[in-house]
């Protein structure tokens, strides 16, 4: 009986995964989506001298692209692999050699590699003129490029060869001329532009506070609604809806092949505990009507995380994914009927067990807010915890350890939240927080002397855990 159930489960999983790439996919207007162009858009592979992790991920990423092509009877090509900088971790020649070997060893006939090198990790060990030269020598590609594939223009910009500049005036002037050429060729087609850093104040991670955005391209790209801008650098979650932005042009953040980061409130560059188990990319398709289909992939799971179909990006009047529209479409998550907030005690700590909330708008639940209230109803502590929304996960319960709360009895309220700050109704429970017990001696340390005793015991406990 168990074998039969397992077979049915596996078949359903296979069919659901295959359906992601099946020709029965329909665009928003109800018409079938038949690709005429397909490529992978990714970033931040961070290949190292002494670690094969991301080398293997490059191979898996390409396998996903080829699987998508082979499962589509109408169009079986994977036309290109795009990697938007930070190809290497420290920018050594050995790392560039390992990167080039991994890409060349995984590419098949008919797939073109298009990459750029970044001022960031790619330039750590070399001056940027040499970095560009090494990249070009090993890949056979120009560090800045303008190529046409199946009638669609791809423009890439690497970091300037001038170490004092991200991008120099000659590059920016050339970008505008290349965009003019692309529009003159066909103003109704999207034009794909790639560089490492996000355009300032576009996708998730691009604000001045996040620090992953740059201002160099804004004044140029706003004149070309045809542009679909592709960038990495932040490593921010690809399937967070803010990673797709539309305004004067379209921008997408790629996530990262290497690991993931987030900004939560004032906590910039928050790395979840499983950050290095996260690896993502986009499979991008374009049809004859110039609609763009984006499938965000969990590389390690081999499964889709999200999917969008953009009406022709060249039409500035047809923008479904502006921040205002996305925020207006965001609705409050809901907890399952009968769900209850539980508390588990472990080593004197109170660990909240939060049932997974359900999305009501097709966008992931990205956060759980924690509010701790005393007997008078005053909020004495606020906290948050992040679910595993950024990768394929079967997480049904989210655990959160209460911290910074003095001993006493409290009411704890939990609200699930969307990327746009829309919160669910709260789940509540009563929690009694005990005095913190030292893991070394099992006692409570108080006062001035107790501070130093606790510090000594924590250091001793740490070393015993490591040595033991």
C-alpha positions as CSV (number, residue, x, y, z in Angstrom):
1,X,0.0,0.0,0.0
2,X,2.8,2.4,0.9
3,X,4.6,1.6,-2.3
4,X,1.5,2.4,-4.3
5,X,1.1,5.8,-2.5
6,X,4.7,6.6,-3.1
7,X,4.4,5.8,-6.8
8,X,1.3,8.1,-7.1
9,X,3.1,10.9,-5.2
10,X,6.2,10.6,-7.5
11,X,4.1,10.6,-10.6
12,X,2.2,13.7,-9.5
13,X,5.4,15.5,-8.7
14,X,6.8,14.6,-12.1
15,X,3.7,15.8,-13.9
16,X,3.6,19.1,-11.9
17,X,7.3,19.8,-12.7
18,X,6.9,18.8,-16.4
19,X,3.8,21.0,-16.6
20,X,5.9,24.0,-15.8
21,X,7.5,23.7,-19.2
22,X,4.8,22.0,-21.2
23,X,3.4,23.7,-24.3
24,X,0.0,23.9,-22.7
25,X,1.2,27.0,-20.8
26,X,-1.1,29.9,-21.5
27,X,-0.3,33.6,-21.3
28,X,-2.5,36.1,-19.3
29,X,-4.7,36.7,-22.3
30,X,-5.5,33.0,-22.6
31,X,-3.5,32.3,-25.8
32,X,-0.9,29.5,-25.9
33,X,2.7,30.6,-25.2
34,X,5.0,29.1,-27.9
35,X,8.6,30.2,-27.5
36,X,10.8,31.5,-30.3
37,X,13.7,32.2,-27.9
38,X,14.9,30.6,-24.6
39,X,17.8,31.5,-22.3
40,X,18.9,31.2,-18.7
41,X,19.4,34.4,-16.7
42,X,21.6,34.1,-13.6
43,X,24.3,35.7,-11.5
44,X,26.9,35.4,-8.8
45,X,28.4,31.9,-9.3
46,X,31.4,32.8,-7.0
47,X,33.6,30.0,-8.2
48,X,36.4,29.3,-5.8
49,X,39.9,27.8,-6.1
50,X,39.2,25.0,-3.6
51,X,35.5,24.4,-3.6
52,X,33.5,22.6,-6.3
53,X,30.0,23.6,-5.0
54,X,29.1,26.3,-7.5
55,X,30.9,24.5,-10.3
56,X,28.3,21.7,-9.8
57,X,25.5,24.2,-9.6
58,X,26.5,25.7,-13.0
59,X,26.1,22.2,-14.5
60,X,22.7,21.6,-12.7
61,X,21.5,25.0,-13.9
62,X,22.2,24.2,-17.5
63,X,20.6,20.8,-17.2
64,X,17.4,22.5,-16.1
65,X,17.5,24.7,-19.2
66,X,18.1,21.8,-21.4
67,X,15.3,19.8,-19.7
68,X,12.9,22.8,-20.3
69,X,13.9,22.8,-24.0
70,X,13.6,19.0,-24.5
71,X,10.1,18.9,-22.8
72,X,8.8,21.5,-25.2
73,X,7.8,19.9,-28.6
74,X,7.4,23.2,-30.3
75,X,10.8,24.8,-29.5
76,X,13.7,22.7,-28.2
77,X,16.5,25.2,-28.1
78,X,18.3,26.7,-25.2
79,X,19.8,29.7,-27.0
80,X,22.0,31.3,-24.3
81,X,23.3,31.2,-20.8
82,X,23.6,34.7,-19.1
83,X,25.6,35.2,-16.0
84,X,25.6,38.7,-14.7
85,X,29.0,39.0,-12.9
86,X,30.7,37.8,-9.8
87,X,31.6,34.7,-11.8
88,X,34.5,34.1,-9.3
89,X,34.8,34.7,-5.6
90,X,38.3,36.2,-5.3
91,X,39.1,37.0,-8.9
92,X,42.1,34.8,-9.3
93,X,43.2,33.4,-12.6
94,X,42.7,29.9,-11.3
95,X,39.1,30.7,-10.4
96,X,38.4,32.2,-13.9
97,X,40.0,29.0,-15.4
98,X,37.7,26.8,-13.3
99,X,34.7,28.9,-14.2
100,X,35.4,28.7,-17.9
101,X,36.0,25.0,-17.7
102,X,32.7,24.4,-15.9
103,X,30.7,26.5,-18.4
104,X,32.4,25.0,-21.5
105,X,32.0,21.5,-20.1
106,X,28.3,21.9,-19.6
107,X,27.2,23.9,-22.7
108,X,25.8,22.0,-25.6
109,X,25.8,22.9,-29.3
110,X,23.5,25.8,-30.0
111,X,23.8,27.5,-26.6
112,X,25.8,30.7,-26.4
113,X,27.5,31.9,-23.2
114,X,27.0,35.6,-22.4
115,X,28.7,36.9,-19.3
116,X,30.0,40.0,-17.7
117,X,32.7,40.6,-15.1
118,X,32.1,42.7,-12.0
119,X,33.9,45.5,-10.1
120,X,33.0,43.4,-7.0
121,X,34.4,39.8,-6.5
122,X,35.8,39.4,-10.0
123,X,38.1,42.4,-9.4
124,X,39.5,41.5,-6.0
125,X,42.8,40.1,-7.1
126,X,43.4,41.9,-10.4
127,X,43.3,45.3,-11.8
128,X,40.2,45.6,-13.9
129,X,41.9,45.9,-17.2
130,X,43.7,42.6,-16.5
131,X,40.5,41.0,-15.2
132,X,38.7,41.9,-18.4
133,X,41.6,40.5,-20.5
134,X,41.8,37.2,-18.6
135,X,38.0,36.8,-18.9
136,X,38.1,37.4,-22.7
137,X,41.1,35.1,-23.1
138,X,39.5,32.2,-21.3
139,X,35.9,32.5,-22.6
140,X,36.5,33.9,-26.1
141,X,33.9,36.6,-25.4
142,X,34.1,40.3,-25.3
143,X,33.7,41.7,-21.7
144,X,31.2,44.3,-23.2
145,X,29.0,42.8,-25.9
146,X,26.1,43.4,-28.2
147,X,24.8,40.3,-30.0
148,X,21.6,39.4,-31.7
149,X,20.0,35.9,-31.2
150,X,16.9,35.0,-33.1
151,X,16.3,38.6,-33.9
152,X,16.5,39.8,-30.2
153,X,19.3,42.1,-29.0
154,X,21.4,41.3,-26.0
155,X,23.7,44.0,-24.5
156,X,26.2,43.4,-21.7
157,X,28.4,45.7,-19.7
158,X,31.3,44.6,-17.6
159,X,33.1,46.8,-15.0
160,X,35.2,49.5,-16.6
161,X,38.8,48.8,-17.2
162,X,39.5,52.0,-15.2
163,X,39.8,51.0,-11.6
164,X,38.4,54.4,-10.4
165,X,35.1,53.8,-12.1
166,X,32.3,51.3,-12.1
167,X,31.3,52.2,-15.7
168,X,33.1,54.8,-17.7
169,X,31.6,57.5,-20.0
170,X,32.6,55.7,-23.1
171,X,30.7,52.6,-22.0
172,X,27.5,54.5,-21.2
173,X,27.7,56.4,-24.5
174,X,28.1,53.1,-26.3
175,X,25.2,51.6,-24.4
176,X,22.9,54.4,-25.7
177,X,24.1,53.9,-29.2
178,X,23.6,50.2,-29.0
179,X,20.0,50.7,-27.7
180,X,19.3,53.1,-30.6
181,X,20.5,50.4,-33.0
182,X,18.3,47.8,-31.4
183,X,15.2,50.0,-31.4
184,X,15.9,51.0,-35.0
185,X,16.1,47.2,-35.9
186,X,12.7,46.6,-34.3
187,X,11.1,48.9,-31.8
188,X,8.4,46.3,-30.9
189,X,10.8,43.7,-29.4
190,X,12.3,43.6,-25.9
191,X,16.0,44.4,-25.6
192,X,17.9,42.5,-22.9
193,X,20.5,44.5,-21.1
194,X,22.8,42.8,-18.5
195,X,25.3,44.2,-15.9
196,X,26.2,43.2,-12.4
197,X,24.6,45.7,-10.0
198,X,20.9,46.5,-9.9
199,X,19.7,49.8,-11.3
200,X,19.1,52.1,-8.3
201,X,15.5,52.0,-6.9
202,X,14.2,49.3,-9.1
203,X,14.2,45.6,-8.0
204,X,14.4,44.3,-4.4
205,X,17.8,45.2,-3.0
206,X,18.5,48.2,-5.1
207,X,17.8,51.1,-2.7
208,X,20.4,53.3,-1.2
209,X,19.8,51.6,2.1
210,X,20.3,48.1,0.6
211,X,23.4,49.5,-1.1
212,X,23.2,47.0,-4.0
213,X,21.9,49.5,-6.6
214,X,23.9,51.9,-8.8
215,X,22.8,55.1,-10.5
216,X,24.7,54.9,-13.8
217,X,22.0,53.5,-16.1
218,X,18.8,55.2,-14.9
219,X,19.0,58.3,-17.2
220,X,19.7,56.1,-20.2
221,X,17.3,53.2,-19.7
222,X,14.3,55.4,-18.9
223,X,14.3,56.4,-22.5
224,X,13.9,52.8,-23.8
225,X,10.7,51.1,-22.6
226,X,11.9,48.0,-24.6
227,X,14.6,47.3,-22.1
228,X,14.5,44.2,-19.9
229,X,17.3,44.8,-17.5
230,X,19.0,41.8,-15.8
231,X,21.2,42.1,-12.8
232,X,22.4,40.3,-9.7
233,X,24.9,41.5,-6.9
234,X,22.4,41.6,-4.0
235,X,21.7,37.8,-3.9
236,X,18.1,38.8,-2.8
237,X,15.4,36.2,-3.2
238,X,14.4,35.8,-6.9
239,X,10.8,34.8,-6.1
240,X,10.2,37.8,-3.8
241,X,7.7,39.7,-6.0
242,X,9.8,42.9,-5.6
243,X,12.5,41.2,-7.7
244,X,10.4,42.0,-10.8
245,X,10.0,45.7,-11.4
246,X,8.3,47.7,-14.2
247,X,8.4,51.4,-14.7
248,X,9.9,53.3,-17.6
249,X,11.5,49.9,-18.4
250,X,11.5,46.4,-17.0
251,X,14.1,45.1,-14.5
252,X,14.6,41.6,-13.0
253,X,16.9,40.5,-10.1
254,X,18.4,37.1,-10.7
255,X,18.9,35.9,-7.1
256,X,22.2,34.1,-7.0
257,X,23.7,30.7,-7.8
258,X,25.8,30.9,-4.7
259,X,23.6,31.8,-1.7
260,X,20.7,34.1,-0.7
261,X,20.3,37.3,1.3
262,X,17.4,39.5,2.4
263,X,16.7,42.9,3.9
264,X,14.2,42.8,6.8
265,X,13.5,46.2,8.2
266,X,16.7,47.7,9.5
267,X,18.5,44.3,9.2
268,X,20.4,44.8,5.9
269,X,22.0,41.7,4.3
270,X,20.3,39.1,6.6
271,X,21.4,35.6,5.8
272,X,18.9,32.9,6.7
273,X,20.4,29.8,8.4
274,X,20.1,27.8,5.1
275,X,21.4,30.6,2.9
276,X,24.1,28.5,1.3
277,X,21.6,25.8,0.4
278,X,19.8,28.3,-1.9
279,X,20.6,28.5,-5.6
280,X,18.4,30.2,-8.1
281,X,18.1,31.3,-11.8
282,X,15.5,32.3,-14.3
283,X,14.5,30.4,-17.4
284,X,13.4,33.2,-19.8
285,X,11.3,32.6,-22.9
286,X,10.0,35.0,-25.6
287,X,7.2,34.2,-28.0
288,X,6.4,35.6,-31.5
289,X,4.1,38.3,-29.9
290,X,7.1,39.5,-27.9
291,X,5.6,38.3,-24.6
292,X,8.2,37.3,-22.0
293,X,7.8,34.3,-19.8
294,X,9.9,34.2,-16.6
295,X,10.2,30.9,-14.7
296,X,12.2,31.3,-11.4
297,X,13.9,28.0,-10.6
298,X,15.3,26.4,-7.5
299,X,18.4,24.9,-9.0
300,X,19.1,22.3,-6.3
301,X,15.5,21.1,-6.1
302,X,15.1,21.3,-9.9
303,X,11.6,22.8,-9.5
304,X,10.0,26.2,-10.2
305,X,9.5,28.8,-7.5
306,X,7.5,31.4,-9.4
307,X,6.3,32.3,-12.9
308,X,5.3,35.5,-14.7
309,X,4.2,36.3,-18.2
310,X,4.9,39.9,-19.2
311,X,2.9,41.4,-22.0
312,X,5.3,42.9,-24.6
313,X,7.7,45.0,-22.4
314,X,8.2,47.4,-25.3
315,X,4.7,48.8,-24.7
316,X,5.1,51.3,-21.8
317,X,1.3,51.5,-21.5
318,X,1.0,47.8,-20.6
319,X,2.8,47.3,-17.2
320,X,1.2,44.7,-14.9
321,X,4.2,44.6,-12.5
322,X,4.7,48.1,-11.4
323,X,5.3,48.4,-7.6
324,X,1.9,50.2,-7.2
325,X,0.0,47.5,-9.0
326,X,1.8,44.7,-7.2
327,X,1.1,46.3,-3.8
328,X,-2.5,46.9,-4.7
329,X,-2.8,43.2,-5.6
330,X,-1.3,42.0,-2.3
331,X,-3.8,40.6,0.1
332,X,-3.5,39.3,3.7
333,X,-2.3,35.7,4.2
334,X,-4.5,33.4,6.3
335,X,-3.6,30.7,8.8
336,X,-5.3,27.3,8.2
337,X,-8.6,26.8,9.9
338,X,-8.1,25.5,13.5
339,X,-4.3,26.4,13.4
340,X,-2.8,27.1,16.8
341,X,0.4,28.7,18.0
342,X,2.3,26.3,20.1
343,X,5.2,26.8,22.5
344,X,8.1,24.3,23.1
345,X,10.5,24.6,26.0
346,X,14.1,23.7,25.4
347,X,17.1,24.4,27.7
348,X,15.1,27.1,29.4
349,X,14.2,28.8,26.1
350,X,10.7,29.4,24.8
351,X,10.4,28.3,21.1
352,X,7.4,29.4,19.2
353,X,6.0,26.8,16.7
354,X,4.1,28.8,14.0
355,X,1.8,27.0,11.5
356,X,2.6,28.0,7.9
357,X,0.2,30.6,6.7
358,X,-1.4,30.4,3.2
359,X,-1.0,33.0,0.5
360,X,-4.2,34.5,-0.9
361,X,-2.6,36.5,-3.8
362,X,-0.2,34.0,-5.4
363,X,2.8,35.8,-3.8
364,X,4.8,34.1,-1.1
365,X,4.5,34.8,2.6
366,X,7.9,36.3,3.4
367,X,7.8,37.1,7.1
368,X,6.2,36.4,10.4
369,X,6.0,39.3,12.9
370,X,6.2,38.5,16.6
371,X,4.6,40.8,19.1
372,X,5.0,40.2,22.9
373,X,2.5,41.9,25.2
374,X,2.4,42.1,29.0
375,X,-0.6,41.6,31.3
376,X,-1.6,45.3,30.7
377,X,-1.7,44.8,26.9
378,X,1.5,46.8,26.3
379,X,3.8,45.5,23.5
380,X,7.1,45.0,25.3
381,X,9.0,43.3,22.5
382,X,8.9,42.9,18.7
383,X,10.7,40.4,16.6
384,X,10.4,38.6,13.3
385,X,11.3,35.3,11.6
386,X,11.6,34.4,8.0
387,X,10.0,31.2,6.5
388,X,11.8,29.2,3.8
389,X,9.9,30.9,1.0
390,X,13.1,31.6,-1.1
391,X,13.5,27.9,-2.0
392,X,11.4,24.8,-2.6
393,X,10.6,23.7,0.9
394,X,8.1,21.4,2.7
395,X,8.3,23.5,5.9
396,X,4.9,23.3,7.6
397,X,5.9,24.8,10.9
398,X,8.2,27.8,11.4
399,X,10.1,27.8,14.7
400,X,11.2,31.0,16.4
401,X,13.1,31.3,19.7
402,X,12.0,34.2,21.8
403,X,14.8,36.5,22.8
404,X,15.3,39.6,24.8
405,X,12.2,39.1,27.0
406,X,12.5,39.2,30.8
407,X,11.0,36.4,32.9
408,X,7.3,36.7,33.2
409,X,3.9,35.8,31.7
410,X,3.0,37.2,28.2
411,X,0.6,37.1,25.4
412,X,2.4,36.4,22.1
413,X,0.8,37.5,18.8
414,X,2.0,36.2,15.4
415,X,1.1,37.9,12.1
416,X,2.1,36.5,8.6
417,X,3.2,39.2,6.2
418,X,3.5,39.7,2.4
419,X,6.4,41.4,0.7
420,X,4.3,44.6,0.6
421,X,3.6,44.6,4.4
422,X,0.0,43.3,4.3
423,X,-0.5,41.3,7.5
424,X,-2.8,38.4,8.4
425,X,-5.0,38.2,11.4
426,X,-3.0,37.2,14.5
427,X,-2.5,33.9,16.1
428,X,-2.2,34.2,19.9
429,X,-1.0,32.1,22.8
430,X,0.1,32.6,26.4
431,X,3.8,32.1,27.2
432,X,5.6,32.0,30.5
433,X,9.2,33.0,30.1
434,X,11.6,31.7,32.7
435,X,14.9,33.3,33.8
436,X,17.7,32.5,31.3
437,X,19.7,29.6,32.6
438,X,23.5,29.5,31.8
439,X,24.2,26.5,29.6
440,X,27.4,25.8,31.4
441,X,26.3,25.8,35.1
442,X,22.5,25.8,34.8
443,X,22.2,28.9,37.0
444,X,20.9,32.4,36.6
445,X,23.6,35.1,36.6
446,X,22.6,38.6,37.9
447,X,24.3,41.8,38.7
448,X,27.7,43.2,37.8
449,X,29.6,40.1,38.9
450,X,27.1,37.9,37.2
451,X,27.7,39.6,33.9
452,X,31.4,38.5,33.9
453,X,30.5,35.0,35.2
454,X,28.0,34.6,32.4
455,X,30.5,35.8,29.8
456,X,33.2,33.4,31.1
457,X,30.8,30.5,31.1
458,X,29.5,31.2,27.6
459,X,33.0,31.3,26.2
460,X,33.9,28.1,28.1
461,X,30.7,26.4,26.9
462,X,31.5,27.4,23.3
463,X,35.0,25.9,23.4
464,X,33.7,22.7,25.1
465,X,31.1,22.3,22.3
466,X,33.7,22.8,19.6
467,X,36.4,20.6,21.2
468,X,34.1,18.0,22.5
